[in-house]
């Protein structure tokens, strides 16, 4: 399927200028550090002054993310000429309040609360998605080969509700594509029998080793939950495993259905993809990094709608889940 009919919002020049002014102001707000509570509080307050049309579209997406669970926003302020070299080290994150990080915070805080996981990227709120030398074949944000379709942190009981991917620069050939598939489309291709099996706790999803004590402690869960006619999905086709033959056949049918409805879009500088992590699974096409400072570079942020439900895992009511 093509990406021509996805939900899009292109900012006008006036809206871009207004958002840039807000972002500039936020970069000068002490302590000028993305992960500091005072800076996040300032970003939340300033987000209310974002261009009205942008705020309205974000609020509508929060309420109902549409058939694809995807909103693509373009025309965001990024000065491509002044970007530093693309990071290329493992676990790369953005701690400094750059203009792009400020834009990321301003938009996502209109959806909910920014969160991170202590065991992932050292708990940074804004994370770099970049290729890392020697990790090309890894099934992770540091890889460059085809990335299997998944929701973020499918294993976790407090996985994100939304994921924001903000493109600072794409790969040299504009070849790397974000692949997105929605359960609102895929479910229509499943039989009732398969949907019934997928709605039963006949699957486990293994956490990555970085999550320590959670590794090896996968709890059986359903892949489809909620309303029969509009379910949520919880799957990572690399890490979610069926526990019996019937579950194996059902998850294979689900993967086939997602293959039919998945679309690919190439993110370019100044474009942000917002994904509803309850409805949309995503992955990436392959690309060839050069490690010359101009490789593909995305910012990634996670969002919770209900900050209270994870309070027991967040020290001092902060934004990082232990």
C-alpha positions in Angstrom: 0.0 0.0 0.0 1.1 3.5 -0.6 1.5 6.3 1.9 -0.4 8.9 -0.1 -3.6 8.8 1.9 -2.2 8.9 5.4 -3.2 11.6 7.9 -0.9 14.6 7.4 -0.4 18.1 8.7 1.9 20.4 6.8 2.8 23.6 8.8 2.6 26.9 7.1 5.6 29.2 7.1 3.9 31.3 9.8 3.2 28.3 11.9 6.8 27.1 11.5 8.2 30.5 12.5 6.0 30.6 15.6 7.0 27.1 16.6 10.7 28.0 16.0 10.3 31.0 18.3 8.9 28.8 21.1 11.6 26.2 20.6 14.3 28.9 20.7 12.8 30.2 24.0 12.8 26.7 25.4 16.5 26.1 24.5 17.3 29.1 26.6 15.3 27.9 29.6 17.4 26.7 32.5 18.7 24.2 33.2 18.8 23.7 29.4 18.8 20.0 29.9 16.1 17.8 28.3 16.0 15.3 31.2 15.7 17.8 34.0 12.2 18.1 35.6 12.2 21.9 35.5 12.9 21.9 31.8 10.1 19.4 31.1 7.7 21.5 33.2 8.6 24.6 31.2 8.2 22.7 27.9 4.7 21.5 29.0 3.7 25.1 29.8 5.1 26.4 26.5 3.4 23.7 24.5 0.1 25.4 25.2 1.3 28.3 23.1 2.1 26.2 20.0 0.2 27.2 16.8 -3.5 26.6 17.3 -4.0 24.4 14.2 -1.2 22.1 15.4 -2.6 21.8 18.9 -6.1 21.0 17.5 -4.7 18.3 15.3 -2.7 16.8 18.1 -5.7 16.8 20.4 -7.8 15.1 17.7 -5.2 12.5 17.1 -5.0 11.8 20.9 -8.8 11.3 20.9 -8.9 9.1 17.8 -5.8 8.3 15.8 -7.7 7.2 12.8 -7.5 4.1 10.7 -3.8 3.9 10.6 -2.9 5.1 14.1 -0.4 7.5 12.4 -0.1 11.3 12.0 2.7 12.7 9.9 3.6 16.4 10.6 5.9 18.2 8.1 7.5 21.6 8.0 8.9 21.4 11.5 11.9 23.7 12.2 15.2 21.9 11.7 18.2 23.8 10.4 19.8 21.0 8.3 22.8 23.0 7.5 23.8 23.6 11.1 23.2 20.0 12.4 26.2 18.4 14.0 27.4 15.1 12.6 25.1 12.2 13.1 26.0 10.3 16.3 27.4 6.8 15.8 28.0 5.4 19.3 25.8 2.8 21.0 23.1 4.1 23.3 23.2 7.6 21.8 20.8 10.1 23.3 20.1 13.9 23.3 20.6 15.5 26.7 21.1 19.1 25.5 18.1 21.3 24.8 18.5 21.7 21.1 15.9 23.3 18.9 14.9 19.9 17.5 14.7 18.4 21.0 12.5 21.4 22.1 10.2 20.8 19.1 10.0 17.1 20.1 9.0 18.0 23.6 6.5 20.8 22.6 4.6 18.4 20.3 4.6 15.3 22.4 3.6 17.1 25.6 0.4 18.0 23.8 -0.4 14.3 23.6 0.5 13.2 27.1 3.5 12.9 29.3 7.0 12.0 28.0 8.4 8.9 29.6 11.5 6.7 29.3 12.7 3.4 30.8 15.8 3.4 33.0 17.1 0.2 31.3 16.8 1.6 27.8 19.1 4.3 26.5 20.0 5.1 30.2 16.5 6.6 30.7 16.9 9.5 28.3 13.7 11.3 27.3 14.9 12.1 23.8 16.8 9.2 22.2 18.8 9.1 19.0 17.9 6.5 16.4 21.1 6.2 14.4 23.1 3.4 12.7 26.1 2.2 14.8 29.2 0.6 13.3 29.2 -3.1 13.9 25.5 -3.2 14.7 24.2 -3.2 11.1 22.5 -6.6 11.4 21.1 -6.0 14.9 17.3 -6.0 15.3 17.4 -2.6 17.1 17.4 1.1 16.5 21.1 0.9 15.9 20.8 -1.5 12.9 20.6 -0.9 9.2 18.9 -4.0 7.9 15.2 -4.6 7.7 13.7 -4.1 11.2 11.0 -6.6 12.1 7.5 -5.1 12.7 6.6 -4.4 16.4 5.1 -2.2 18.9 7.5 -0.5 21.2 8.3 -2.5 24.4 5.6 -5.0 23.8 6.8 -7.0 26.8 6.3 -4.2 29.3 3.0 -3.7 31.3 3.6 0.1 31.0 4.7 0.3 27.4 4.2 3.6 25.6 0.8 4.8 24.3 2.4 6.9 21.6 5.8 7.0 19.9 7.2 10.1 18.2 9.9 9.7 15.5 11.3 13.1 14.3 13.6 13.1 11.3 16.7 15.4 11.5 18.2 13.8 8.4 17.5 10.7 6.3 20.0 8.3 4.8 22.1 9.4 1.8 19.9 7.7 -0.8 16.5 8.5 0.8 16.1 4.8 1.0 15.3 4.1 4.6 11.6 3.8 5.0 9.4 3.7 8.1 7.0 0.8 7.7 3.6 1.1 9.5 0.7 -1.3 9.8 -2.5 -0.8 11.7 -4.6 -3.4 13.4 -7.6 -1.4 12.4 -6.8 -2.6 8.8 -5.3 -6.0 9.6 -8.1 -7.3 11.8 -10.5 -7.2 8.9 -8.4 -9.8 7.1 -8.5 -12.3 10.0 -11.0 -15.1 10.5 -13.1 -15.0 13.7 -11.3 -18.2 14.8 -7.9 -16.6 14.5 -9.1 -13.5 16.3 -10.4 -15.6 19.1 -7.1 -17.3 19.6 -5.2 -14.0 19.4 -7.5 -12.7 22.1 -6.4 -15.5 24.5 -3.4 -15.5 26.8 -1.5 -18.0 24.6 1.6 -15.8 23.8 4.7 -14.6 25.6 7.0 -11.7 24.7 10.6 -11.8 25.8 12.1 -8.6 27.0 15.6 -7.7 25.9 18.5 -8.6 28.2 19.0 -4.9 29.0 15.9 -5.1 31.2 17.7 -7.3 33.7 15.3 -8.9 36.1 12.4 -8.8 33.6 14.4 -11.0 31.2 13.2 -14.6 31.3 10.1 -13.6 33.2 7.7 -13.2 30.3 4.1 -13.5 31.4 1.4 -15.1 29.0 -0.7 -12.5 27.3 -3.2 -11.9 24.5 -2.1 -10.3 21.3 -5.5 -8.7 20.7 -7.2 -7.0 23.6 -10.2 -4.6 24.2 -13.2 -4.3 21.9 -13.8 -7.1 19.5 -14.6 -4.7 16.7 -11.7 -2.3 17.5 -8.9 -4.2 19.3 -5.6 -3.0 20.5 -2.5 -5.1 19.5 0.4 -6.2 21.5 3.0 -7.9 19.4 6.7 -7.9 18.4 7.1 -10.4 15.5 10.7 -11.0 16.6 10.1 -11.5 20.4 6.4 -12.6 20.7 6.2 -16.4 20.8 3.1 -18.6 20.6 2.7 -21.2 23.3 0.9 -23.9 21.2 0.2 -24.9 17.6 -3.1 -23.0 17.4 -1.5 -19.9 18.6 1.3 -20.4 16.1 -1.1 -20.6 13.2 -3.0 -17.5 14.5 0.0 -15.3 14.8 1.2 -16.4 11.4 -2.2 -15.3 10.0 -1.8 -12.0 11.8 1.7 -11.4 10.4 0.3 -12.2 6.9 -2.5 -9.7 7.5 -0.1 -7.0 8.5 2.0 -7.7 5.5 -1.1 -6.9 3.3 -1.8 -3.6 5.0 1.6 -2.2 5.8 2.7 1.0 4.1 6.1 2.6 3.9 6.9 6.3 4.1 10.3 7.9 3.9 10.8 10.5 6.6 12.7 13.6 5.6 14.2 16.5 7.5 11.6 18.3 9.5 9.0 15.5 9.4 7.7 13.8 12.5 5.7 10.5 12.6 3.4 10.1 15.6 2.3 6.5 16.1 -0.4 5.1 18.4 1.5 2.3 20.0 -1.7 0.4 20.8 -2.9 0.3 17.2 0.1 0.6 14.9 3.1 -1.6 14.6 6.2 -0.4 12.8 9.5 -1.4 11.4 12.1 -0.1 8.9 13.4 -1.0 5.5 17.1 -1.6 5.0 19.6 1.1 4.1 23.4 1.5 3.8 25.1 3.8 6.3 28.4 5.4 5.4 29.5 6.6 8.9 30.6 10.0 7.4 28.6 12.2 9.8 25.6 12.4 7.4 23.8 9.2 8.1 20.1 8.8 9.0 19.2 10.5 12.3 15.9 10.4 14.1 14.8 11.5 17.6 12.5 9.1 19.4 10.3 9.9 22.3 7.7 7.8 24.2 4.4 9.2 25.6 2.0 8.0 28.3 -1.6 9.2 28.4 -2.1 8.2 32.0 1.0 9.2 33.9 -0.5 8.1 37.2 -0.7 4.4 36.4 3.1 4.1 36.3 3.7 6.2 39.4 5.0 3.3 41.5 7.9 2.9 39.0 8.8 6.5 38.7 11.0 7.9 41.5 10.0 11.3 42.8 7.2 11.4 40.3 9.7 11.9 37.5 9.5 10.8 33.9 11.7 7.6 34.0 10.4 4.2 34.8 12.7 2.0 36.8 
